[in-house]
């Protein structure tokens, strides 16, 4: 996930627990870009390390899981802008990092939920987010990733024409937007670059 499409000084790749850009609906028809921790921190979490395990939320269970249901029921929907994301491909018998991106190399946005968490020691209010996923089994692009035998999962690309529809959706309407990415617009290629992951918070 790339932070270069926003104005914040984020790293080129975002790892769980580190900052990235999200887009929320502002007043009127304005879109607001915020810096947020990658990995949703629910209001009841003891500390921000909770983000290490909540960077993706399954759309099928997001309404029930304790970590996510507060943000979902409050309709804290957001978009995560990016230029590409990475998944492991096991077709060679070992995990090789692949890049998934638009064929025209343009930026795009995926569906996510966000939450505010208050640090009990400092009083700092921290915004965080989790990207939503759907089943990717059989998808021409996303169906080839993850370990053999595991369910294929996919991020949910929201077309620009549907950005406001997603940001203002009811929970009932949201499911009609959480659809597989258009294979005509996306492709994938091997990208085995050894990017050193920074230490987590």
C-alpha positions in Angstrom: 0.0 0.0 0.0 1.5 3.3 -1.0 1.2 6.6 0.9 2.6 8.6 -2.0 -0.9 9.4 -3.2 -1.6 11.6 -0.2 0.1 14.7 1.4 1.4 12.9 4.5 5.0 11.8 4.8 4.2 8.1 5.0 6.6 5.3 3.9 6.1 3.9 0.3 4.8 0.7 1.8 2.6 0.5 4.9 2.9 -2.3 7.4 0.5 -3.1 10.2 0.9 -0.6 13.0 2.3 2.1 10.8 0.6 5.3 9.4 -1.2 5.5 6.1 -3.7 7.7 4.4 -7.5 7.2 4.6 -10.3 9.2 3.0 -13.5 10.0 4.9 -16.5 12.0 4.0 -16.2 15.6 5.2 -18.8 18.3 5.3 -20.8 18.9 2.2 -19.3 17.1 -0.8 -15.7 17.4 0.4 -13.4 14.4 0.8 -11.1 14.6 3.8 -7.7 12.9 3.9 -6.5 11.7 7.3 -3.5 10.0 8.6 -4.4 6.7 10.4 -2.7 3.7 11.9 -2.9 0.6 9.7 -4.8 -1.9 11.9 -8.0 -1.0 13.6 -7.7 -0.2 17.4 -11.1 -0.6 19.0 -12.1 1.9 21.7 -11.7 -0.8 24.4 -8.1 -1.9 23.4 -5.5 -1.4 26.1 -2.8 -0.2 23.8 -2.0 0.5 20.1 -0.2 -2.8 19.5 -3.7 -4.2 18.9 -3.3 -2.9 15.4 -0.8 -5.7 14.6 -3.7 -8.2 14.1 -6.6 -6.2 12.8 -5.3 -4.8 9.5 -7.9 -6.8 7.5 -11.5 -7.5 8.4 -13.6 -10.2 6.7 -16.8 -8.6 5.2 -18.8 -11.7 6.1 -18.2 -11.3 9.9 -17.3 -7.6 10.3 -20.7 -6.8 11.9 -20.2 -9.4 14.6 -16.5 -9.5 15.5 -15.9 -7.5 18.7 -12.8 -5.7 17.2 -14.8 -4.3 14.2 -18.5 -4.2 15.0 -18.4 -0.8 16.7 -17.0 0.9 13.7 -19.3 -1.1 11.3 -22.5 -0.3 13.2 -21.5 3.4 13.5 -21.0 3.4 9.7 -17.4 4.6 10.0 -16.7 3.8 6.4 -13.5 5.1 4.7 -11.4 4.5 1.6 -7.7 3.7 1.5 -5.9 5.2 -1.5 -3.0 3.2 -2.9 -1.0 2.6 -6.1 -0.6 -1.2 -5.5 -0.7 -3.8 -2.9 1.2 -7.1 -2.4 0.2 -10.7 -1.9 2.2 -13.9 -1.6 2.0 -16.3 -4.6 2.9 -19.9 -3.9 2.8 -21.2 -7.5 6.6 -22.0 -7.4 6.3 -23.9 -4.2 7.4 -21.0 -2.0 6.0 -17.6 -1.2 7.0 -14.9 -3.8 5.8 -11.4 -3.4 3.5 -10.2 -6.2 2.2 -6.7 -6.9 -1.5 -6.2 -7.7 -2.2 -2.9 -9.5 -4.2 -1.2 -12.2 -3.2 -1.9 -15.8 -3.0 1.9 -16.4 -0.8 2.4 -13.3 -3.4 4.9 -11.8 -4.1 5.0 -8.1 -7.2 3.5 -6.7 -9.1 3.1 -3.4 -10.3 0.1 -1.4 -13.1 -0.2 1.2 -12.2 0.1 4.9 -13.6 1.0 8.3 -12.1 3.4 10.8 -12.2 4.1 14.5 -10.8 6.5 17.1 -9.0 5.2 20.1 -7.8 7.3 23.1 -4.4 6.5 24.6 -5.1 6.2 28.3 -1.7 7.4 29.3 -1.3 10.5 27.1 -4.9 11.3 26.1 -3.9 11.2 22.4 -6.7 10.4 20.1 -5.5 7.9 17.5 -7.4 7.2 14.2 -6.9 3.7 12.9 -8.4 1.5 10.1 -8.9 -2.0 8.8 -9.3 -2.9 5.1 -12.3 -5.1 4.3 -11.9 -8.3 2.3 -14.1 -10.7 0.4 -13.7 -14.3 -0.8 -11.4 -14.4 -3.9 -11.6 -18.1 -4.8 -11.8 -18.4 -8.6 -11.1 -14.7 -9.2 -8.8 -14.3 -12.3 -6.4 -12.1 -10.5 -6.9 -12.6 -6.7 -7.6 -16.4 -6.9 -3.9 -17.2 -7.3 -2.6 -15.8 -4.0 -2.1 -17.2 -0.5 -0.9 -20.6 0.7 -2.2 -23.7 -1.1 -5.4 -25.0 0.7 -6.1 -21.6 2.3 -9.2 -19.6 1.2 -8.3 -16.8 -1.2 -9.1 -13.4 0.1 -9.3 -10.1 -1.8 -9.3 -6.4 -1.0 -12.4 -4.5 -2.3 -11.7 -1.9 -4.9 -14.4 0.9 -4.9 -14.8 2.6 -8.2 -14.5 6.3 -8.1 -18.2 6.7 -9.1 -19.1 4.8 -5.9 -16.9 6.6 -3.4 -19.6 8.8 -1.9 -22.0 5.9 -2.1 -19.7 3.9 0.1 -18.8 6.6 2.5 -22.5 7.4 3.1 -23.9 3.9 2.9 -26.1 2.3 5.5 -24.9 -1.1 6.7 -27.5 -2.7 4.5 -26.4 -0.8 1.5 -22.7 -1.5 2.1 -23.0 -5.1 1.1 -24.0 -4.1 -2.4 -20.7 -2.2 -2.9 -18.4 -4.9 -1.5 -17.8 -6.6 -4.9 -14.8 -8.3 -6.6 -12.4 -6.1 -8.4 -12.9 -5.7 -12.2 -10.3 -8.0 -13.9 -10.4 -5.8 -17.0 -8.7 -3.0 -14.9 -6.3 -5.0 -12.8 -3.2 -7.2 -13.3 -0.5 -8.8 -11.2 3.2 -9.5 -11.6 6.0 -10.9 -9.6 7.7 -8.2 -7.4 10.2 -10.1 -5.2 11.9 -7.0 -3.9 13.3 -7.4 -0.4 11.7 -4.4 1.3 12.8 -4.3 5.0 9.8 -4.2 7.3 10.1 -1.5 10.0 9.7 -2.4 13.6 6.1 -2.5 14.8 4.8 -0.1 17.4 
